[in-house]
Amino acid sequence: MNPLNRTKGDKAFDAVNVTLLTLGCLLVLYPLYFILIASISDPNRIFAGDVLFLPKGITFDGYERIFSDPGIWNGFKNTFLYSSLGTAISVTLTITAGYALSRTDLVGRNVIMIFLLITLFFHGGMIPTYLVVRDLGMVNTVWAMVIPNAVGLWNVIICRTFFQTSIPKDMLEAAQIDGCNDLKFFSKIVVPLSKPIIAVMVLFHVVTHWNSFFDALIYLNNDSLYPLQLILRNLLIQSEVSSQMIGDIESNQAQLAVAEQIKYGVIIVSSIPLLILYPFLQKYFVKGVMIGSIKG
């Protein structure tokens, strides 16, 4: 619309929209910003309520204590392992299942989809799932973190729709005429043409595995297997700050203040890897999700 033709009502509507969106952004961004400045501020100034918009008494003591704790590094190692292994397994199963279900010549495709859709609405529950995982011998192992929730039907449907709309049937027929079998067609043609949906699935599963702590809470009893998020959860909810982090501080009040700063620092440290990963996959995100969700 030509700016000269805009009425007072249009301008008022835009002003209200801009105001509401700005307030919404501030409500989302300010807590994140506060965590960042609190993680580098003097813990006593945080307790006194002096830290609102700028860091006060800047110190990196909290980060030094975090990175000197072997439990944090062990949590990082476990989370990297669960995220990389779990993402590889989940993406492989999701992509192959989605492609198979996109093929109209798959025998019993509709029956398989009906069975899969039933699992979308009905679930066995936590206790039966735990008993199955225990009977399979996966409790207190790495596999308990990557196998039970390896495939999500919603992601399979998105992949199936992507393949249906992006891989023409004529391409398969042409490849078969040239002597290409299904496995070679999938690996040599389908996978290279499916980078957007693969990138989206990688992002989905990396974020899911990185932030996962509930499976660890149920299936893991060994501290050495705890992921970073479970350590973070213990810090934030149960205030279980490692004695190695604050053991050199004599005053209880000072220990509480430093423990508070450490909590903010751990949140930042646990979020940085995902913030680094997202820009590399963001360019595929819109294309992959939009194509995959159309007619889903």
C-alpha positions as a printed NumPy array, in Angstrom:
array([[  0.   ,   0.   ,   0.   ],
       [  1.225,   3.454,  -0.891],
       [  2.301,   5.255,   2.304],
       [  0.429,   8.343,   1.138],
       [ -2.836,   6.399,   1.061],
       [ -2.541,   5.108,   4.599],
       [ -5.327,   6.2  ,   6.887],
       [ -5.04 ,   7.099,  10.541],
       [ -6.555,   3.722,  11.356],
       [ -3.768,   1.91 ,   9.42 ],
       [ -1.088,   3.896,  11.222],
       [ -2.703,   3.234,  14.607],
       [ -2.927,  -0.478,  13.779],
       [  0.779,  -0.569,  12.863],
       [  1.7  ,   1.33 ,  16.023],
       [ -0.209,  -1.137,  18.211],
       [  1.387,  -4.096,  16.404],
       [  4.897,  -2.701,  16.763],
       [  4.317,  -1.933,  20.439],
       [  2.961,  -5.404,  21.235],
       [  5.716,  -7.185,  19.271],
       [  8.375,  -5.06 ,  20.97 ],
       [  6.974,  -5.899,  24.402],
       [  6.817,  -9.585,  23.438],
       [ 10.457,  -9.536,  22.322],
       [ 11.522,  -7.835,  25.548],
       [  9.64 , -10.402,  27.639],
       [ 11.5  , -13.208,  25.836],
       [ 14.93 , -11.613,  25.522],
       [ 15.33 ,  -9.908,  28.898],
       [ 15.478, -13.131,  30.989],
       [ 18.163, -14.452,  28.637],
       [ 20.059, -11.166,  28.828],
       [ 19.759, -11.104,  32.628],
       [ 21.208, -14.629,  32.89 ],
       [ 24.155, -13.514,  30.749],
       [ 24.966, -10.375,  32.779],
       [ 24.318, -12.161,  36.087],
       [ 26.819, -14.863,  35.154],
       [ 29.626, -12.265,  35.006],
       [ 28.499,  -9.984,  37.852],
       [ 29.62 ,  -9.873,  41.466],
       [ 27.332, -12.407,  43.227],
       [ 26.868, -10.019,  46.157],
       [ 25.552,  -7.341,  43.765],
       [ 23.129,  -9.923,  42.321],
       [ 21.822, -10.737,  45.797],
       [ 21.507,  -7.033,  46.574],
       [ 19.354,  -6.548,  43.468],
       [ 21.779,  -4.109,  41.821],
       [ 22.02 ,  -6.094,  38.573],
       [ 19.152,  -5.175,  36.278],
       [ 20.385,  -3.913,  32.93 ],
       [ 24.204,  -3.908,  33.136],
       [ 26.713,  -6.252,  34.822],
       [ 28.056,  -4.921,  38.128],
       [ 31.465,  -5.825,  39.523],
       [ 32.416,  -7.903,  36.494],
       [ 34.124, -11.171,  37.429],
       [ 34.671, -14.457,  35.644],
       [ 35.186, -16.38 ,  38.868],
       [ 31.963, -18.315,  38.279],
       [ 33.133, -19.574,  34.882],
       [ 36.538, -20.489,  36.328],
       [ 34.835, -22.592,  38.999],
       [ 32.52 , -24.196,  36.416],
       [ 35.347, -25.215,  34.101],
       [ 37.464, -26.466,  37.007],
       [ 34.786, -28.973,  38.004],
       [ 35.319, -32.451,  36.456],
       [ 31.587, -33.199,  36.777],
       [ 30.756, -30.438,  34.287],
       [ 33.319, -31.733,  31.775],
       [ 32.037, -35.278,  32.234],
       [ 28.489, -33.987,  31.65 ],
       [ 29.677, -32.243,  28.474],
       [ 31.346, -35.438,  27.266],
       [ 28.24 , -37.528,  27.916],
       [ 25.931, -34.98 ,  26.297],
       [ 28.119, -34.795,  23.177],
       [ 28.103, -38.599,  23.015],
       [ 24.323, -38.9  ,  23.46 ],
       [ 23.635, -36.053,  21.032],
       [ 25.939, -37.278,  18.252],
       [ 25.105, -40.983,  18.556],
       [ 21.395, -40.381,  19.171],
       [ 21.123, -37.927,  16.265],
       [ 22.87 , -40.342,  13.876],
       [ 20.514, -43.166,  14.852],
       [ 17.363, -41.034,  14.879],
       [ 18.025, -39.27 ,  11.565],
       [ 18.918, -42.542,   9.829],
       [ 15.761, -44.289,  11.039],
       [ 13.512, -41.268,  10.418],
       [ 14.764, -40.574,   6.894],
       [ 14.643, -44.221,   5.778],
       [ 11.174, -44.724,   7.31 ],
       [  9.891, -41.528,   5.718],
       [ 11.239, -42.5  ,   2.295],
       [  9.838, -46.017,   2.483],
       [  6.386, -44.709,   3.437],
       [  6.534, -42.182,   0.561],
       [  6.813, -44.98 ,  -2.001],
       [  3.392, -45.864,  -3.418],
       [  4.653, -49.335,  -4.33 ],
       [  5.338, -50.243,  -0.684],
       [  3.143, -53.24 ,   0.114],
       [  0.776, -52.511,   3.03 ],
       [  1.751, -48.853,   3.212],
       [ -1.674, -47.688,   4.398],
       [ -1.91 , -50.433,   7.032],
       [  1.55 , -49.552,   8.339],
       [  0.576, -45.871,   8.538],
       [ -2.578, -46.74 ,  10.487],
       [ -0.545, -48.734,  13.031],
       [  1.956, -45.901,  13.305],
       [ -0.785, -43.304,  13.734],
       [ -2.253, -45.331,  16.603],
       [  1.031, -44.897,  18.475],
       [  0.69 , -41.142,  17.968],
       [ -2.481, -41.077,  20.074],
       [ -1.949, -43.985,  22.463],
       [  1.174, -44.689,  24.483],
       [  2.03 , -47.592,  26.748],
       [  3.037, -45.268,  29.58 ],
       [  6.193, -44.647,  31.545],
       [  6.216, -47.822,  33.671],
       [  5.709, -50.315,  30.801],
       [  8.33 , -48.446,  28.793],
       [ 10.762, -48.622,  31.712],
       [ 10.124, -52.374,  32.118],
       [ 10.839, -52.951,  28.419],
       [ 14.045, -50.902,  28.574],
       [ 15.106, -52.756,  31.746],
       [ 14.367, -56.21 ,  30.28 ],
       [ 16.431, -55.288,  27.21 ],
       [ 19.364, -54.601,  29.534],
       [ 19.678, -50.942,  28.595],
       [ 19.279, -49.397,  32.079],
       [ 22.478, -47.616,  33.13 ],
       [ 23.879, -47.778,  29.612],
       [ 24.353, -45.275,  26.806],
       [ 21.638, -47.051,  24.784],
       [ 18.926, -46.056,  27.244],
       [ 19.541, -42.45 ,  26.183],
       [ 19.434, -42.978,  22.408],
       [ 17.171, -45.951,  21.607],
       [ 13.775, -45.619,  23.419],
       [ 12.853, -42.31 ,  21.748],
       [ 14.882, -42.704,  18.57 ],
       [ 11.967, -42.219,  16.156],
       [  9.15 , -39.705,  16.38 ],
       [  6.184, -40.328,  14.093],
       [  5.616, -36.633,  13.544],
       [  9.102, -36.308,  12.046],
       [  8.529, -39.41 ,   9.913],
       [  5.38 , -37.822,   8.471],
       [  7.254, -34.606,   7.684],
       [  9.982, -36.602,   5.883],
       [  7.429, -38.713,   4.019],
       [  5.684, -35.589,   2.746],
       [  9.015, -34.052,   1.73 ],
       [  9.931, -37.103,  -0.352],
       [  6.458, -37.29 ,  -1.905],
       [  6.643, -33.677,  -3.071],
       [ 10.352, -33.427,  -3.904],
       [ 11.311, -36.764,  -5.474],
       [  9.288, -37.331,  -8.683],
       [  8.187, -40.864,  -9.45 ],
       [  9.518, -40.405, -12.99 ],
       [ 13.012, -40.022, -11.559],
       [ 12.769, -43.445,  -9.923],
       [ 11.469, -45.013, -13.119],
       [ 14.285, -43.465, -15.169],
       [ 16.849, -44.726, -12.676],
       [ 15.357, -48.227, -12.728],
       [ 15.513, -48.279, -16.542],
       [ 19.224, -47.499, -16.227],
       [ 19.632, -50.495, -13.892],
       [ 19.623, -48.65 , -10.553],
       [ 18.264, -50.615,  -7.613],
       [ 16.348, -49.124,  -4.656],
       [ 19.348, -48.925,  -2.331],
       [ 21.522, -47.151,  -4.894],
       [ 18.679, -44.805,  -5.863],
       [ 18.19 , -43.858,  -2.218],
       [ 21.879, -43.353,  -1.452],
       [ 23.002, -41.757,  -4.721],
       [ 19.952, -39.664,  -5.669],
       [ 17.454, -39.271,  -2.823],
       [ 19.89 , -38.412,  -0.026],
       [ 21.84 , -35.737,  -1.992],
       [ 18.54 , -34.107,  -3.03 ],
       [ 17.229, -34.13 ,   0.536],
       [ 19.773, -31.917,   2.307],
       [ 17.116, -29.453,   3.625],
       [ 15.017, -32.098,   5.371],
       [ 18.099, -33.942,   6.639],
       [ 19.454, -30.67 ,   8.09 ],
       [ 16.107, -29.99 ,   9.765],
       [ 15.994, -33.494,  11.242],
       [ 19.576, -33.099,  12.485],
       [ 18.65 , -29.812,  14.168],
       [ 15.486, -31.263,  15.716],
       [ 17.249, -34.303,  17.134],
       [ 20.401, -32.503,  18.282],
       [ 18.278, -30.014,  20.243],
       [ 16.126, -32.821,  21.662],
       [ 19.078, -34.92 ,  22.778],
       [ 21.025, -31.914,  24.039],
       [ 18.164, -30.727,  26.247],
       [ 17.056, -34.187,  27.353],
       [ 17.303, -34.961,  31.055],
       [ 14.128, -36.927,  31.852],
       [ 15.355, -40.175,  30.261],
       [ 18.581, -39.862,  32.248],
       [ 16.543, -39.271,  35.418],
       [ 14.638, -42.521,  34.841],
       [ 17.186, -44.851,  33.308],
       [ 20.552, -43.767,  34.77 ],
       [ 21.733, -44.333,  38.336],
       [ 25.444, -43.932,  37.675],
       [ 26.702, -40.349,  38.154],
       [ 29.443, -40.867,  35.566],
       [ 26.757, -41.321,  32.864],
       [ 24.766, -38.186,  33.712],
       [ 24.327, -35.719,  30.814],
       [ 24.995, -32.019,  31.304],
       [ 21.292, -31.153,  31.493],
       [ 20.744, -33.486,  34.45 ],
       [ 23.699, -31.89 ,  36.247],
       [ 22.205, -28.488,  35.416],
       [ 18.821, -29.629,  36.713],
       [ 20.392, -30.752,  39.997],
       [ 22.121, -27.379,  40.282],
       [ 19.024, -25.29 ,  39.577],
       [ 16.277, -27.274,  41.299],
       [ 18.058, -29.111,  44.079],
       [ 20.903, -26.58 ,  44.573],
       [ 23.469, -29.401,  44.469],
       [ 26.525, -27.328,  43.68 ],
       [ 29.669, -29.453,  43.72 ],
       [ 31.752, -28.987,  46.859],
       [ 34.808, -28.73 ,  44.603],
       [ 33.352, -25.534,  43.114],
       [ 32.765, -23.699,  46.394],
       [ 34.774, -25.755,  48.899],
       [ 37.433, -23.039,  49.29 ],
       [ 34.851, -20.473,  50.482],
       [ 34.399, -20.475,  54.263],
       [ 31.322, -18.295,  54.744],
       [ 27.972, -19.974,  54.077],
       [ 26.555, -16.719,  52.77 ],
       [ 29.438, -16.328,  50.332],
       [ 28.981, -19.937,  49.224],
       [ 25.316, -19.278,  48.485],
       [ 26.208, -16.144,  46.513],
       [ 28.849, -17.91 ,  44.393],
       [ 26.533, -20.904,  43.9  ],
       [ 23.926, -18.534,  42.501],
       [ 26.45 , -17.101,  40.037],
       [ 27.529, -20.611,  39.041],
       [ 23.917, -21.495,  38.186],
       [ 23.713, -18.604,  35.727],
       [ 27.079, -19.536,  34.241],
       [ 26.121, -23.18 ,  33.732],
       [ 22.984, -22.134,  31.828],
       [ 25.127, -20.051,  29.452],
       [ 27.742, -22.791,  29.057],
       [ 25.109, -25.444,  28.282],
       [ 23.431, -23.216,  25.673],
       [ 26.498, -22.121,  23.706],
       [ 26.917, -25.282,  21.544],
       [ 23.344, -25.026,  20.226],
       [ 23.725, -21.302,  19.575],
       [ 26.841, -22.084,  17.526],
       [ 25.149, -24.918,  15.595],
       [ 21.913, -23.139,  14.697],
       [ 23.298, -20.545,  12.181],
       [ 24.88 , -23.324,  10.102],
       [ 21.541, -25.179,   9.738],
       [ 19.201, -22.175,   9.703],
       [ 19.415, -21.725,   5.903],
       [ 17.882, -25.188,   5.419],
       [ 15.31 , -24.823,   8.176],
       [ 12.536, -22.87 ,   6.422],
       [ 12.796, -24.8  ,   3.138],
       [ 12.899, -28.212,   4.801],
       [ 10.052, -27.623,   7.221],
       [  7.814, -25.821,   4.717],
       [  8.123, -28.485,   2.035],
       [  7.833, -31.281,   4.578],
       [  4.762, -29.868,   6.274],
       [  2.76 , -29.079,   3.135],
       [ -0.056, -31.59 ,   2.709],
       [  1.24 , -33.347,   5.851]])
